[in-house]
């Protein structure tokens, strides 16, 4: 038995292959089984959030498409067709257990914008307080940059959701047993890893390539998702959803699949900075880099140059003069102002910016040192 400690909030991600039968027919029995297990957990006092794949695949199969859909307009069309099919099945399944579910469609920009993110978090907590099951999916119908790229897969989106709502456990269910030391289909010596203490380079090397025809995730994306979750103090289990009562057994501590242990939980702001898409970069000299690594503020005199366009409050990368990214931060100034301030002493700033300005670009509480959280 795994010793979780106290678990209250669980994020469950179900993959495309788990939800569809041969020929593209939606597996209503599988969806009902997932709803049954979630309803049981709710009765036991857990809060459960569901992240589901399948909309693009369902739409593609409705259209009779046999191959992977790669073109963005066609993926959007398939998502538009498949999304209501998927949600209709979930609603019917949860109604059998006298439960209400809600739909939350996300894009990466929803997570990037601090104000939107805070409102989203409050909405989710309201739904949980009402004992409603929030069902998340990527909003492929309107997102373009995200499809197949940044957000790209619901594995990592599920980890972002887990991070944002302070989940205690992330369960990723698909058609694979967990993380093996090699491809079990090719190597008879491949061994299933039950426990993974840390996601080091060797462990990440065990991951294979992409997933099935209509899914976007493989084992690599699941490990990248687990890495995001670990920094939120959230453990991750990767397991097969085809095992009977897999979700119930996992939450109850049965040793199913691969468990990736959490690390010390970062603050909400640190996680938001770390997982946000950067809008530009600030290049600093060696003196400024040393000061930042010692958790001091960034003075304008230490800025060498500014790359890209960003607004005040956007997340940016912080680079040294060799181009190495060692931190992410939220500056008080936009890129135009930061460029004007670069290399100037504080005494010179009044002439550039006028009176009443901040004399630093950002402070330690507005920054995350990457080697401290990703090492």
N, C-alpha and C positions, 0 to 999 in steps of 0.2 A: 504493500500500500504506500502511496505517496502521501507525505505529510504536508498539506498545503498551509496549515495554519488557518486563520479566519478568512474565508472567501465569501464575499457578498455579491459583487458585481462581475458578471461574466459576459464577454463578447464572443459570439459564435459566428464563424464564417463558413459557409457551405459553398462548395465548388460546382462548376457547371456539370461535370460528369456525374455528380451525385444526384442531380435533379432531372436528368433526361434519360429516356429509354432509347433503344435502337430505333433509328429512323426519325428521331427528333421529337417524339411524343413526350410531353411532360410527364414525369413520374409522380402522379398525384399521391400514390401511397407513400412515397418517400417524403414528400412535403408534409403529409399528414403525420407521419412518424416523427419528423423533426418538431412539428407543432406539439405533439403529445409529450415529447421529452422536455421541451421548454415549459410547457404547462405544469409538468410535474415539478420541475425546478422552482417555478414561481410559487407553487403550493408549499414548497419547502423553505421559502423565505429568500430565495436568490432573486436578484434583478438580472434579467437577460436581455441583451441587445443582439440583433441578428444582422449580419452582413451577407448578402446573397449575390452570387453570380448568376448568369444564365439568361439575362435579357437579350443580349446580342445573339447568342446561340439559338434561343427560342424563335426569335424573329427570322434568323437565317433559315432555319428549318421550315418555318411556315412558308417561306418563299421558295423552298425546294433547293436551296443552295447546298452543295456538297463539300465545297472547299472552304478553307479559312477565309474570312472576310477581312481584308487588309485596308481597302480604300476607306478613308474617313467618312465620306458622304454615305456609303453603303452601310458602314457600321452604325452610323446615326439612324439610318432608316430601319435597320434591323432592331436596334434598341427601342425605337419608337413603337414598333410592332410587338416586340417581345415583352416590354415592361408591363403593360396591362394584363397580359396573359399570366405572367409570373405572379403579380400581386393578387389577381383574382383567385388563383390557387391558394395562396397563403391566407387570404381572408377567409375563404371557405374552410380551410383546415383549422384555423384558430377558432372560428365560430363553433366548431364541434366541441371545443373545450371551454366554451363560454368566455373566450378571451378576445380582446380587440387588438388589432395591430395597426401600425401607422407606417406610411412610406416617407423616407427622407432621401432625396436625391442630392448628391454632393458633387462638386468639382473641386479641383485643387485650390482654386481661388477662394472658395468658401473657407478653407482652412488657413489660407495665407493672410486674409484680412482679419486683423485682431478684433475689430468690432463685430463682424459677422460671426467669427468663431465664438465670442463670448455669448452672443444671442443664441447661437446653435446649442451651446452647452446648456444654457438655461432652459431651452425648449425641451431638450432631451431629458433633463432632470424632472421637468414637469410631467412628461409622459410616463417616466418610470414611477413617479409618485402616484399616478393614476392607474398603475398596473397595466399600462399599455405596452405592447412589444414594439419598439422602434425597429423598422426594417430598412437598412441602408443599402444603397446601390450607387454606383457612379452615374452621374447624369450624362451619359454618352450622347444623348440627343442634342445637347447644346455645347458640350465641351469638345474642343478640337485639339488643342495642344495636349490635353491630358490623355486622349485615346491612344493607346499603344506607346505612350512615352512617360511623362512625369508621374501622374498617379498610376495610370496604365493598367494596374491590376488590382483586384479587390483584396488580395492578400495584404498588400501594403496599406490599402485603405482601411482594412479592418484593424490593423495595428495603430493607425492614426486615430481611429475612433476610440480604441481601447486606451490610448494615451490621453486623449482629450477628456474622457469621462472618468478617469482614475479607476479603470477596471483592475480587478485582482487577478483575472485569468483570461487569456485569449485562447480559444480552441479553434483550430483550423482543420476542418473536415473536408476530405476529398476522396479520391479513389486510391490513395497510396497509404501504406502502413505507417510511414514515418521516415526518418532520415537513416539511410544505410551508409556504410563505409564505402560502398561501390554500387554500381547498378546491379540489383539482384537478378535481373533478366539475363545479364551477360556474365556475371561473376558468381559462381556457386559459393565462394568464400565470403560474399558480402554479408555484413552483420548489421542488424537493426540496432541503432543506438537508443537505449531507453532514457538515459539522462545526459544532457549536455550542460556543463557548468558555464562555459563561455563560448561565444562565437568567434573563435580565433581564425587565422588564415587557413589552418589545416582543416578545421571543421567546415568552413565555407567551401573548401575545395571538394568536399564530398557531394556538393549539389550538382545536379545535372542541368539540362537545358530547359527549353520551354515546355509548356504543357500540351494538351490535346488540341484537336483541330479548332474548336471554338473558344477554348479558354486561353487566357494570356499569361497565366502563371505556371511556373514549374517549381521545383524544390528551391532553386535559388531565390525566387521571389518570396517564398515562405520563410526562408532564413533571414532575408532582409526585413521582412515584416517582424519577425521575432526580435531582431536587433532593435527596432523602434520600440517595441513593447517592453523589452528589458530595461530600457532607460526610463520607462515610466513606472518601474518597480512592478511590472506585470509579467508573470510567467506565461509561457506559451506551450501548448500541446499541439503537435502535428500528428494527425491520425486518420485512419480510414473511417469514413462515415457509414460504410457498408456493414460494419460489425453491429450486431444487435445491441441496442441501447448504448451505443458508443458514447454519446454525450453524457448521459447519466453516469455511466461508469467512470468516465474521466473526471467529472466534477466531484464524484464521491471518492476519488483517490486511487482507483484501480490503475495499474501500470499498463496502460494502452498507449501505443504510439511513442513519440519522442517528446520528452519534456525539456524545455530550454529554461534554465533558471533565470529569475530576474536579478537585476543589479539594484544598487541603491537608487531610490526614486529621485529623479530631478524635479525641480519645481515646475509648475505649469508654464511659467514664463520661459524658463530654460528650454523646455520641450518645444514650445511654440517657436522659439528662435531656431533651435536645432533642426526641426523638421520642416521649416518654412522654405519656400523657394527664394533664393537670393536674387536681388534686382541689379546688383552691380558689385564693385569691389573697391576697397580702400587699400592702397599699397603704403606700407610704413617702413621706416628705416630700422636698423638693428637695435638702436637705443629704445625706440618705441615698442618694438617687439618684445624686448626684454622686460620693459615696464608692464606691458599687457599680460605677459605670462606670469608676472608677479601680482596680477589682479589689481592693476592701477588703471587710471583713466587714460584715454588717448588725447594727447595735446595736439593742436594743429601743427606745431613745429616738427612733430615726428611723421607727418604725412608727406609722402613722396609724390603721389599722384592719385587721381580718382578715375576709375573706369566705369563706363556705363551710365545710365540715367536712373536715378532713384529719388524718391520723395522722403521727406522727414518721416521717420517711423517705419520705413521699409527695412527688411532684413538684407544685409550686405555681407559679402565675404571680406575677411581681413587677410591680406597677403603680405609676405615679406618681399624684398627686392629680387629674390630669385623666383618669385611666382608661386611659392609654397603657401597654400591656404592653411592657416593655423587657428582661425577663429571665425565665428559669425557674430554679428552685432547689429544693434538698432541705433543708428545715429540720430542726433537731434536735428541735423541739417540735411538739406537735399544735396544732390550731386553738384549743382552749380555753386552753392555756397561753400560746400566742402572743398571744391577745387580752388575757389578764391582764397580759402584759409590755408591751403597746403603750404607748409614750410614757414609760416609766419609765427612770430612770437605773440604771446598774449597782449603785449603792449601795443602791437600793431593792429589788433583786431578792431579796436574802436573806429579806426579810420575806414576799415573795410565793411563793417557790419552795423556800426552805430552803437549807441549806448544800450545797456541792458541785455546783451547777448550772453549765452553760456560760453564759458572759456574752455570747454572740452567738447570733443565730438561725441563721445559716449563715455559712460562710467562702467565699472565692473559689473554692476547688476544688470546692465544692458548687453552683456556679452557672454558667449559660451566658448571656452577653450576646447577645441576639438579633441586633442590628444587626451584630455581628461575624461571624456565621455565615450570615445570610440576606441581607446587603446585596450 
